[in-house]
Amino acid sequence: MIYIIIKIVLTALVIAGVSELGRRNTAFAAMLAALPLTSLLAMVWLYTDTKDPGRIADLSAAIFWLVLPTLLFFLILPWMLRHGYNFWLSIAVSSGVMVVFYLAYAALGRKLGLPV
């Protein structure tokens, strides 16, 4: 139980740190947020839990292929915000489009044999 709490606290600290940094220096926070922090943390926790490099390799390959649909979110969100759309609407639309693209991309990926 302590191990899970440690994982949660460390992960939350990274996210809170990026958020706080964003208030002071947007460019540096963006650079930090663009790093695959979630992926790195997930890999560290998965390796710590399993000691299985094969699982890490599989996770890494799947993440690679699934980053592409995520990029659509980061194109739609700023476009909507810069055109005066409400923040919450922009987040919802960007997320919705991303999910639809994920589903289509995953279906295509499975047909092509990609690890998605």
MMTF fields as JSON, N, C-alpha, C and O atoms, coordinates in Angstrom:
{
  "mmtfVersion": "1.0.0",
  "mmtfProducer": "UNKNOWN",
  "numBonds": 463,
  "numAtoms": 464,
  "numGroups": 116,
  "numChains": 1,
  "numModels": 1,
  "chainsPerModel": [1],
  "groupsPerChain": [116],
  "chainIdList": ["A"],
  "bondAtomList": [4, 2, 8, 6, 12, 10, 16, 14, 20, 18, 24, 22, 28, 26, 32, 30, 36, 34, 40, 38, 44, 42, 48, 46, 52, 50, 56, 54, 60, 58, 64, 62, 68, 66, 72, 70, 76, 74, 80, 78, 84, 82, 88, 86, 92, 90, 96, 94, 100, 98, 104, 102, 108, 106, 112, 110, 116, 114, 120, 118, 124, 122, 128, 126, 132, 130, 136, 134, 140, 138, 144, 142, 148, 146, 152, 150, 156, 154, 160, 158, 164, 162, 168, 166, 172, 170, 176, 174, 180, 178, 184, 182, 188, 186, 192, 190, 196, 194, 200, 198, 204, 202, 208, 206, 212, 210, 216, 214, 220, 218, 224, 222, 228, 226, 232, 230, 236, 234, 240, 238, 244, 242, 248, 246, 252, 250, 256, 254, 260, 258, 264, 262, 268, 266, 272, 270, 276, 274, 280, 278, 284, 282, 288, 286, 292, 290, 296, 294, 300, 298, 304, 302, 308, 306, 312, 310, 316, 314, 320, 318, 324, 322, 328, 326, 332, 330, 336, 334, 340, 338, 344, 342, 348, 346, 352, 350, 356, 354, 360, 358, 364, 362, 368, 366, 372, 370, 376, 374, 380, 378, 384, 382, 388, 386, 392, 390, 396, 394, 400, 398, 404, 402, 408, 406, 412, 410, 416, 414, 420, 418, 424, 422, 428, 426, 432, 430, 436, 434, 440, 438, 444, 442, 448, 446, 452, 450, 456, 454, 460, 458],
  "bondOrderList": [1, 1, 1, 1, 1, 1, 1, 1, 1, 1, 1, 1, 1, 1, 1, 1, 1, 1, 1, 1, 1, 1, 1, 1, 1, 1, 1, 1, 1, 1, 1, 1, 1, 1, 1, 1, 1, 1, 1, 1, 1, 1, 1, 1, 1, 1, 1, 1, 1, 1, 1, 1, 1, 1, 1, 1, 1, 1, 1, 1, 1, 1, 1, 1, 1, 1, 1, 1, 1, 1, 1, 1, 1, 1, 1, 1, 1, 1, 1, 1, 1, 1, 1, 1, 1, 1, 1, 1, 1, 1, 1, 1, 1, 1, 1, 1, 1, 1, 1, 1, 1, 1, 1, 1, 1, 1, 1, 1, 1, 1, 1, 1, 1, 1, 1],
  "groupList": [{"groupName": "MET", "atomNameList": ["N", "CA", "C", "O"], "elementList": ["N", "C", "C", "O"], "formalChargeList": [0, 0, 0, 0], "bondAtomList": [1, 0, 2, 1, 3, 2], "bondOrderList": [1, 1, 2], "singleLetterCode": "M", "chemCompType": "L-PEPTIDE LINKING"}, {"groupName": "ILE", "atomNameList": ["N", "CA", "C", "O"], "elementList": ["N", "C", "C", "O"], "formalChargeList": [0, 0, 0, 0], "bondAtomList": [1, 0, 2, 1, 3, 2], "bondOrderList": [1, 1, 2], "singleLetterCode": "I", "chemCompType": "L-PEPTIDE LINKING"}, {"groupName": "TYR", "atomNameList": ["N", "CA", "C", "O"], "elementList": ["N", "C", "C", "O"], "formalChargeList": [0, 0, 0, 0], "bondAtomList": [1, 0, 2, 1, 3, 2], "bondOrderList": [1, 1, 2], "singleLetterCode": "Y", "chemCompType": "L-PEPTIDE LINKING"}, {"groupName": "LYS", "atomNameList": ["N", "CA", "C", "O"], "elementList": ["N", "C", "C", "O"], "formalChargeList": [0, 0, 0, 0], "bondAtomList": [1, 0, 2, 1, 3, 2], "bondOrderList": [1, 1, 2], "singleLetterCode": "K", "chemCompType": "L-PEPTIDE LINKING"}, {"groupName": "VAL", "atomNameList": ["N", "CA", "C", "O"], "elementList": ["N", "C", "C", "O"], "formalChargeList": [0, 0, 0, 0], "bondAtomList": [1, 0, 2, 1, 3, 2], "bondOrderList": [1, 1, 2], "singleLetterCode": "V", "chemCompType": "L-PEPTIDE LINKING"}, {"groupName": "LEU", "atomNameList": ["N", "CA", "C", "O"], "elementList": ["N", "C", "C", "O"], "formalChargeList": [0, 0, 0, 0], "bondAtomList": [1, 0, 2, 1, 3, 2], "bondOrderList": [1, 1, 2], "singleLetterCode": "L", "chemCompType": "L-PEPTIDE LINKING"}, {"groupName": "THR", "atomNameList": ["N", "CA", "C", "O"], "elementList": ["N", "C", "C", "O"], "formalChargeList": [0, 0, 0, 0], "bondAtomList": [1, 0, 2, 1, 3, 2], "bondOrderList": [1, 1, 2], "singleLetterCode": "T", "chemCompType": "L-PEPTIDE LINKING"}, {"groupName": "ALA", "atomNameList": ["N", "CA", "C", "O"], "elementList": ["N", "C", "C", "O"], "formalChargeList": [0, 0, 0, 0], "bondAtomList": [1, 0, 2, 1, 3, 2], "bondOrderList": [1, 1, 2], "singleLetterCode": "A", "chemCompType": "L-PEPTIDE LINKING"}, {"groupName": "GLY", "atomNameList": ["N", "CA", "C", "O"], "elementList": ["N", "C", "C", "O"], "formalChargeList": [0, 0, 0, 0], "bondAtomList": [1, 0, 2, 1, 3, 2], "bondOrderList": [1, 1, 2], "singleLetterCode": "G", "chemCompType": "PEPTIDE LINKING"}, {"groupName": "SER", "atomNameList": ["N", "CA", "C", "O"], "elementList": ["N", "C", "C", "O"], "formalChargeList": [0, 0, 0, 0], "bondAtomList": [1, 0, 2, 1, 3, 2], "bondOrderList": [1, 1, 2], "singleLetterCode": "S", "chemCompType": "L-PEPTIDE LINKING"}, {"groupName": "GLU", "atomNameList": ["N", "CA", "C", "O"], "elementList": ["N", "C", "C", "O"], "formalChargeList": [0, 0, 0, 0], "bondAtomList": [1, 0, 2, 1, 3, 2], "bondOrderList": [1, 1, 2], "singleLetterCode": "E", "chemCompType": "L-PEPTIDE LINKING"}, {"groupName": "ARG", "atomNameList": ["N", "CA", "C", "O"], "elementList": ["N", "C", "C", "O"], "formalChargeList": [0, 0, 0, 0], "bondAtomList": [1, 0, 2, 1, 3, 2], "bondOrderList": [1, 1, 2], "singleLetterCode": "R", "chemCompType": "L-PEPTIDE LINKING"}, {"groupName": "ASN", "atomNameList": ["N", "CA", "C", "O"], "elementList": ["N", "C", "C", "O"], "formalChargeList": [0, 0, 0, 0], "bondAtomList": [1, 0, 2, 1, 3, 2], "bondOrderList": [1, 1, 2], "singleLetterCode": "N", "chemCompType": "L-PEPTIDE LINKING"}, {"groupName": "PHE", "atomNameList": ["N", "CA", "C", "O"], "elementList": ["N", "C", "C", "O"], "formalChargeList": [0, 0, 0, 0], "bondAtomList": [1, 0, 2, 1, 3, 2], "bondOrderList": [1, 1, 2], "singleLetterCode": "F", "chemCompType": "L-PEPTIDE LINKING"}, {"groupName": "PRO", "atomNameList": ["N", "CA", "C", "O"], "elementList": ["N", "C", "C", "O"], "formalChargeList": [0, 0, 0, 0], "bondAtomList": [1, 0, 2, 1, 3, 2], "bondOrderList": [1, 1, 2], "singleLetterCode": "P", "chemCompType": "L-PEPTIDE LINKING"}, {"groupName": "TRP", "atomNameList": ["N", "CA", "C", "O"], "elementList": ["N", "C", "C", "O"], "formalChargeList": [0, 0, 0, 0], "bondAtomList": [1, 0, 2, 1, 3, 2], "bondOrderList": [1, 1, 2], "singleLetterCode": "W", "chemCompType": "L-PEPTIDE LINKING"}, {"groupName": "ASP", "atomNameList": ["N", "CA", "C", "O"], "elementList": ["N", "C", "C", "O"], "formalChargeList": [0, 0, 0, 0], "bondAtomList": [1, 0, 2, 1, 3, 2], "bondOrderList": [1, 1, 2], "singleLetterCode": "D", "chemCompType": "L-PEPTIDE LINKING"}, {"groupName": "HIS", "atomNameList": ["N", "CA", "C", "O"], "elementList": ["N", "C", "C", "O"], "formalChargeList": [0, 0, 0, 0], "bondAtomList": [1, 0, 2, 1, 3, 2], "bondOrderList": [1, 1, 2], "singleLetterCode": "H", "chemCompType": "L-PEPTIDE LINKING"}],
  "groupTypeList": [0, 1, 2, 1, 1, 1, 3, 1, 4, 5, 6, 7, 5, 4, 1, 7, 8, 4, 9, 10, 5, 8, 11, 11, 12, 6, 7, 13, 7, 7, 0, 5, 7, 7, 5, 14, 5, 6, 9, 5, 5, 7, 0, 4, 15, 5, 2, 6, 16, 6, 3, 16, 14, 8, 11, 1, 7, 16, 5, 9, 7, 7, 1, 13, 15, 5, 4, 5, 14, 6, 5, 5, 13, 13, 5, 1, 5, 14, 15, 0, 5, 11, 17, 8, 2, 12, 13, 15, 5, 9, 1, 7, 4, 9, 9, 8, 4, 0, 4, 4, 13, 2, 5, 7, 2, 7, 7, 5, 8, 11, 3, 5, 8, 5, 14, 4],
  "groupIdList": [1, 2, 3, 4, 5, 6, 7, 8, 9, 10, 11, 12, 13, 14, 15, 16, 17, 18, 19, 20, 21, 22, 23, 24, 25, 26, 27, 28, 29, 30, 31, 32, 33, 34, 35, 36, 37, 38, 39, 40, 41, 42, 43, 44, 45, 46, 47, 48, 49, 50, 51, 52, 53, 54, 55, 56, 57, 58, 59, 60, 61, 62, 63, 64, 65, 66, 67, 68, 69, 70, 71, 72, 73, 74, 75, 76, 77, 78, 79, 80, 81, 82, 83, 84, 85, 86, 87, 88, 89, 90, 91, 92, 93, 94, 95, 96, 97, 98, 99, 100, 101, 102, 103, 104, 105, 106, 107, 108, 109, 110, 111, 112, 113, 114, 115, 116],
  "secStructList": [7, 2, 2, 2, 2, 2, 2, 2, 2, 2, 2, 2, 2, 2, 2, 2, 2, 2, 2, 2, 2, 2, 2, 2, 7, 2, 2, 2, 2, 2, 2, 2, 2, 2, 1, 7, 2, 2, 2, 2, 2, 2, 2, 2, 2, 2, 2, 2, 2, 2, 7, 7, 2, 2, 2, 2, 2, 2, 2, 2, 2, 2, 2, 2, 2, 2, 2, 2, 2, 2, 2, 2, 2, 2, 2, 2, 2, 2, 2, 2, 2, 2, 6, 6, 7, 7, 2, 2, 2, 2, 2, 2, 2, 2, 2, 2, 2, 2, 2, 2, 2, 2, 2, 2, 2, 2, 2, 2, 2, 2, 2, 2, 6, 7, 7, 7],
  "xCoordList": [0.823, 0.0, 0.874, 0.566, 1.943, 2.858, 3.466, 3.628, 3.8, 4.397, 3.442, 3.878, 2.187, 1.197, 1.081, 0.995, 1.077, 1.004, 2.229, 2.103, 3.405, 4.638, 4.532, 4.888, 4.045, 3.88, 2.929, 3.204, 1.83, 0.834, 1.409, 1.242, 2.075, 2.627, 3.704, 3.685, 4.631, 5.687, 5.117, 5.545, 4.163, 3.538, 2.785, 2.871, 2.051, 1.311, 2.259, 1.954, 3.397, 4.376, 4.92, 5.13, 5.143, 5.626, 4.572, 4.899, 3.326, 2.254, 2.047, 1.914, 2.02, 1.859, 3.035, 2.858, 4.221, 5.401, 5.321, 5.654, 4.887, 4.736, 3.669, 3.84, 2.581, 1.497, 1.967, 1.684, 2.673, 3.183, 4.219, 4.235, 5.071, 6.08, 5.423, 5.923, 4.301, 3.571, 3.089, 2.942, 2.845, 2.426, 3.575, 3.346, 4.801, 5.968, 6.696, 7.144, 6.807, 7.564, 6.887, 7.143, 6.029, 5.239, 6.12, 5.869, 7.142, 7.994, 8.706, 8.753, 9.256, 9.958, 8.979, 9.289, 7.808, 6.791, 6.345, 6.146, 6.189, 5.792, 6.863, 6.56, 8.121, 9.21, 9.2, 9.368, 9.002, 8.956, 7.741, 7.839, 6.598, 5.385, 5.471, 4.856, 6.239, 6.389, 7.241, 7.162, 8.048, 8.798, 7.797, 6.719, 8.126, 7.177, 7.194, 7.477, 6.884, 6.952, 6.021, 6.405, 4.799, 3.852, 4.371, 4.321, 4.864, 5.397, 6.605, 6.716, 7.507, 8.687, 8.3, 8.82, 7.381, 6.937, 6.277, 6.54, 5.423, 4.756, 5.771, 5.633, 6.789, 7.818, 8.622, 8.917, 8.972, 9.711, 8.885, 9.383, 7.606, 6.752, 6.542, 6.583, 6.317, 6.114, 7.371, 7.284, 8.533, 9.77, 10.001, 10.408, 9.739, 9.9, 8.988, 9.375, 7.775, 6.807, 7.107, 6.898, 7.601, 7.701, 9.128, 9.387, 10.058, 11.44, 11.46, 12.375, 10.451, 10.3, 10.589, 9.719, 11.802, 12.129, 11.25, 11.039, 10.744, 9.851, 8.563, 8.061, 8.033, 6.819, 7.098, 6.263, 8.28, 8.646, 8.779, 8.329, 9.392, 9.54, 8.173, 7.942, 7.265, 5.917, 5.182, 4.542, 5.276, 4.63, 5.211, 4.466, 6.517, 7.182, 6.749, 6.468, 6.694, 6.276, 4.823, 4.497, 3.96, 2.549, 2.396, 1.596, 3.155, 3.105, 3.527, 2.901, 4.578, 5.035, 3.909, 3.666, 3.223, 2.166, 0.953, 0.233, 0.721, -0.453, -0.184, -1.107, 1.055, 1.353, 0.76, 0.319, 0.745, 0.272, -1.157, -1.39, -2.127, -3.47, -3.511, -4.342, -2.638, -2.604, -2.234, -2.704, -1.407, -0.969, -2.15, -2.107, -3.196, -4.383, -5.006, -5.477, -5.007, -5.511, -4.767, -5.376, -3.446, -2.616, -2.664, -2.105, -3.317, -3.572, -4.936, -5.068, -5.941, -7.307, -7.472, -8.079, -6.94, -7.126, -6.627, -7.403, -5.388, -4.952, -5.713, -5.967, -6.075, -6.833, -8.165, -8.539, -8.877, -10.175, -10.024, -10.789, -9.04, -8.848, -8.501, -8.989, -7.669, -7.275, -8.42, -8.392, -9.418, -10.585, -11.749, -12.888, -11.461, -12.443, -13.4, -14.35, -13.176, -14.058, -13.777, -12.654, -14.805, -14.722, -13.698, -13.581, -12.953, -11.927, -12.491, -11.946, -13.588, -14.132, -14.669, -14.522, -15.288, -15.756, -14.566, -14.601, -13.522, -12.321, -11.68, -11.254, -11.616, -11.065, -11.944, -11.438, -13.261, -14.185, -14.112, -14.038, -14.132, -14.081, -12.738, -12.694, -11.661, -10.328, -10.196, -9.654, -10.694, -10.648, -11.527, -11.131, -12.715, -13.634, -13.056, -13.121, -12.492, -11.877, -10.707, -10.526, -9.921, -8.786, -9.252, -8.655, -10.307, -10.82, -11.312, -11.019, -12.06, -12.55, -11.369, -11.375, -10.361, -9.179, -8.426, -7.933, -8.336, -7.72, -8.415, -7.761, -9.737, -10.489, -10.273, -10.056, -10.333, -10.105, -8.662, -8.404, -7.748, -6.327, -6.024, -5.262, -6.622, -6.408, -6.968, -6.35, -8.142, -8.724, -7.818, -7.586, -7.321, -6.404, -5.1, -4.561, -4.595, -3.35, -3.43, -2.492, -4.566, -4.735, -4.718, -4.156, -5.332, -5.332, -3.922, -3.585, -3.103, -1.728, -0.736, 0.449, -1.24, -0.373, 0.456, 1.455, 0.044, 0.781, 0.375, -0.749, 1.267, 0.963, 0.129, 0.6, -1.11, -2.0, -3.212, -4.074],
  "yCoordList": [-1.192, 0.0, 1.265, 2.233, 1.253, 2.402, 2.638, 3.783, 1.564, 1.667, 2.388, 3.251, 2.059, 2.712, 4.192, 5.04, 4.504, 5.9, 6.675, 7.815, 6.065, 6.711, 6.975, 8.059, 5.994, 6.175, 7.322, 8.152, 7.371, 8.429, 9.801, 10.755, 9.901, 11.19, 11.677, 12.843, 10.822, 11.233, 11.653, 12.656, 10.898, 11.228, 12.549, 13.377, 12.753, 14.001, 15.186, 16.269, 15.0, 16.08, 16.517, 17.708, 15.572, 15.92, 16.755, 17.787, 16.326, 17.047, 18.428, 19.418, 18.496, 19.789, 20.703, 21.91, 20.141, 20.939, 21.573, 22.747, 20.814, 21.364, 22.45, 23.489, 22.215, 23.196, 24.5, 25.581, 24.405, 25.605, 26.32, 27.549, 25.563, 26.156, 26.898, 27.929, 26.369, 27.005, 28.401, 29.24, 28.66, 30.002, 30.99, 32.192, 30.507, 31.389, 31.47, 32.541, 30.33, 30.276, 29.266, 28.065, 29.768, 28.893, 28.044, 26.85, 28.639, 27.901, 26.74, 25.632, 26.991, 25.922, 24.844, 23.654, 25.256, 24.283, 23.437, 22.23, 24.064, 23.322, 22.309, 21.177, 22.735, 21.819, 20.62, 19.472, 20.912, 19.847, 18.945, 17.723, 19.556, 18.77, 17.944, 16.883, 18.437, 17.703, 16.448, 15.515, 16.442, 15.217, 14.115, 14.392, 12.917, 11.83, 11.448, 10.305, 12.434, 12.195, 11.08, 10.218, 11.106, 10.056, 8.695, 7.716, 8.652, 7.394, 6.928, 5.751, 7.859, 7.499, 6.977, 5.962, 7.687, 7.231, 5.86, 4.984, 5.676, 4.381, 3.266, 2.172, 3.549, 2.533, 2.223, 1.063, 3.263, 3.046, 2.208, 1.245, 2.584, 1.827, 0.401, -0.541, 0.227, -1.113, -1.965, -3.135, -1.381, -2.139, -2.477, -3.59, -1.51, -1.745, -2.878, -3.697, -2.917, -3.941, -5.312, -6.334, -5.342, -6.631, -7.077, -8.271, -6.116, -6.406, -7.079, -7.845, -6.795, -7.444, -6.453, -5.656, -6.491, -5.557, -5.747, -4.797, -6.942, -7.189, -6.391, -5.863, -6.307, -5.503, -4.027, -3.316, -3.569, -2.168, -1.905, -0.872, -2.833, -2.682, -2.635, -1.803, -3.526, -3.539, -2.235, -1.664, -1.769, -0.516, 0.643, 1.486, 0.689, 1.765, 1.786, 2.853, 0.632, 0.555, 0.999, 1.73, 0.562, 0.96, 2.466, 3.111, 3.02, 4.468, 5.218, 6.209, 4.751, 5.408, 5.537, 6.617, 4.429, 4.451, 5.266, 5.805, 5.362, 6.097, 7.579, 8.323, 8.006, 9.436, 10.199, 11.338, 9.596, 10.292, 10.827, 11.99, 10.03, 10.594, 11.702, 12.606, 11.641, 12.662, 14.026, 15.052, 14.045, 15.315, 16.119, 17.349, 15.443, 16.139, 17.007, 18.111, 16.511, 17.287, 18.611, 19.659, 18.557, 19.741, 20.689, 21.785, 20.281, 21.197, 21.873, 23.075, 21.099, 21.611, 22.543, 23.607, 22.161, 22.965, 24.407, 25.33, 24.644, 26.039, 26.796, 27.993, 26.103, 26.759, 27.269, 28.417, 26.415, 26.813, 27.954, 28.918, 27.837, 28.882, 30.222, 31.266, 30.192, 31.442, 32.051, 33.236, 31.24, 31.738, 32.046, 32.191, 32.145, 32.644, 31.621, 31.995, 30.345, 29.328, 29.184, 29.387, 28.835, 28.6, 27.504, 26.544, 27.649, 26.674, 25.262, 24.325, 25.107, 23.769, 23.149, 21.946, 23.955, 23.453, 23.023, 21.976, 23.831, 23.507, 22.206, 21.386, 22.024, 20.774, 19.592, 18.549, 19.762, 18.67, 18.306, 17.127, 19.299, 19.029, 18.408, 17.424, 18.971, 18.436, 16.997, 16.147, 16.731, 15.363, 14.426, 13.301, 14.888, 14.055, 13.693, 12.538, 14.68, 14.417, 13.451, 12.544, 13.646, 12.766, 11.324, 10.39, 11.139, 9.783, 9.131, 7.964, 9.883, 9.331, 8.943, 7.88, 9.808, 9.517, 8.307, 7.476, 8.207, 7.036, 5.754, 4.795, 5.744, 4.534, 4.137, 2.964, 5.114, 4.828, 4.378, 3.442, 5.054, 4.742, 3.345, 2.59, 3.009, 1.687, 0.585, -0.467, 0.834, -0.165, -0.383, -1.519, 0.7, 0.596, -0.067, -0.917, 0.327, -0.249, -1.753, -2.484, -2.21, -3.658, -4.392, -5.482, -3.799, -4.427, -4.473, -5.381, -3.479, -3.422, -4.164, -4.26, -4.691, -5.437, -4.581, -5.046, -3.326, -2.44, -2.742, -3.18, -2.517, -2.817, -1.72, -1.036, -1.564, -0.54, -1.188, -0.491],
  "zCoordList": [0.0, 0.0, 0.0, -0.695, 0.767, 0.815, -0.565, -0.986, -1.267, -2.592, -3.549, -4.311, -3.524, -4.391, -4.03, -4.919, -2.758, -2.323, -2.811, -3.258, -2.726, -3.204, -4.708, -5.172, -5.47, -6.911, -7.207, -8.074, -6.502, -6.729, -6.383, -7.143, -5.255, -4.812, -5.78, -6.173, -6.167, -7.093, -8.442, -9.014, -8.947, -10.218, -10.123, -11.03, -9.038, -8.84, -8.724, -9.224, -8.077, -7.949, -9.311, -9.545, -10.192, -11.532, -12.254, -12.841, -12.219, -12.909, -12.287, -13.006, -10.966, -10.284, -10.588, -10.752, -10.662, -10.968, -12.347, -12.51, -13.334, -14.689, -14.693, -15.331, -13.991, -13.921, -13.281, -13.797, -12.176, -11.499, -12.352, -12.417, -12.997, -13.867, -15.023, -15.472, -15.502, -16.592, -16.248, -17.137, -14.996, -14.568, -14.648, -14.785, -14.566, -14.526, -15.873, -16.284, -16.547, -17.794, -18.724, -18.646, -19.593, -20.465, -21.363, -21.527, -21.942, -22.879, -22.187, -22.721, -21.008, -20.297, -19.829, -19.889, -19.366, -18.94, -20.125, -19.99, -21.279, -22.486, -22.872, -23.249, -22.771, -23.09, -22.126, -22.538, -20.857, -19.856, -20.067, -19.956, -20.372, -20.593, -21.876, -21.981, -22.851, -24.108, -23.938, -24.737, -22.893, -22.615, -22.301, -21.774, -22.606, -22.326, -20.838, -20.478, -19.986, -18.54, -18.087, -17.296, -18.593, -18.204, -18.661, -17.917, -19.883, -20.404, -19.6, -19.258, -19.3, -18.517, -17.136, -16.673, -16.487, -15.166, -15.259, -14.435, -16.258, -16.419, -16.641, -16.094, -17.445, -17.703, -16.441, -16.154, -15.693, -14.448, -13.483, -12.9, -13.316, -12.382, -12.884, -12.093, -14.187, -14.732, -14.558, -14.184, -14.828, -14.657, -13.188, -12.855, -12.318, -10.888, -10.425, -9.592, -10.972, -10.584, -11.186, -10.532, -12.442, -13.145, -13.463, -13.613, -13.567, -14.009, -15.387, -15.691, -16.217, -17.518, -18.648, -18.999, -19.227, -20.303, -21.54, -22.293, -21.756, -22.892, -22.782, -23.774, -21.575, -21.363, -21.611, -22.169, -21.192, -21.409, -22.911, -23.407, -23.624, -25.076, -25.752, -26.629, -25.348, -25.922, -25.629, -26.512, -24.391, -24.009, -24.815, -25.314, -24.942, -25.672, -27.143, -27.689, -27.775, -29.178, -29.343, -30.278, -28.444, -28.52, -28.309, -28.987, -27.378, -27.137, -28.395, -28.769, -29.043, -30.268, -31.277, -31.814, -31.533, -32.538, -32.097, -32.938, -30.803, -30.324, -30.056, -29.726, -30.194, -30.067, -31.249, -31.092, -32.402, -33.599, -33.458, -33.787, -32.982, -32.811, -31.755, -31.844, -30.773, -29.724, -30.296, -29.804, -31.317, -31.902, -32.436, -32.441, -32.882, -33.371, -32.277, -32.55, -31.049, -29.91, -29.795, -29.58, -29.939, -29.768, -30.966, -30.911, -32.028, -33.137, -32.986, -33.217, -32.598, -32.5, -31.3, -31.428, -30.137, -28.933, -29.099, -28.852, -29.5, -29.628, -30.715, -30.579, -31.788, -32.841, -32.298, -32.538, -31.565, -31.014, -30.008, -30.034, -29.127, -28.115, -28.758, -28.326, -29.775, -30.458, -31.263, -31.597, -31.57, -32.298, -31.36, -31.805, -30.066, -29.115, -28.531, -27.843, -28.787, -28.205, -26.71, -26.248, -25.982, -24.546, -24.254, -25.015, -23.148, -22.779, -22.667, -23.251, -21.915, -21.674, -22.951, -23.166, -23.796, -25.087, -25.936, -26.581, -25.932, -26.709, -26.245, -27.059, -24.92, -24.381, -24.793, -25.207, -24.678, -25.01, -26.49, -26.836, -27.354, -28.794, -29.172, -29.911, -28.675, -28.978, -28.502, -29.208, -27.304, -26.76, -27.57, -27.874, -27.916, -28.701, -30.058, -30.48, -30.742, -32.045, -31.88, -32.693, -30.834, -30.584, -30.352, -30.887, -29.562, -29.287, -30.571, -30.828, -31.38, -32.653, -33.54, -34.161, -33.595, -34.396, -33.838, -34.601, -32.504, -31.867, -32.314, -32.725, -32.231, -32.567, -34.028, -34.332, -34.925, -36.337, -36.581, -37.338, -35.933, -36.062, -35.516, -36.12, -34.376, -33.778, -34.671, -34.834, -35.248, -36.141, -37.361, -37.775, -37.92, -39.058, -38.622, -39.331, -37.451, -36.942, -36.741, -37.06, -36.205, -36.019, -37.353, -37.459, -38.365, -39.706, -40.298, -41.059, -39.935, -40.446, -39.552, -39.87, -38.419, -37.505, -36.56, -36.012, -36.367, -35.454, -34.006, -33.763, -33.055, -31.646, -30.976, -30.067, -31.438, -30.864, -30.22, -29.685]
}
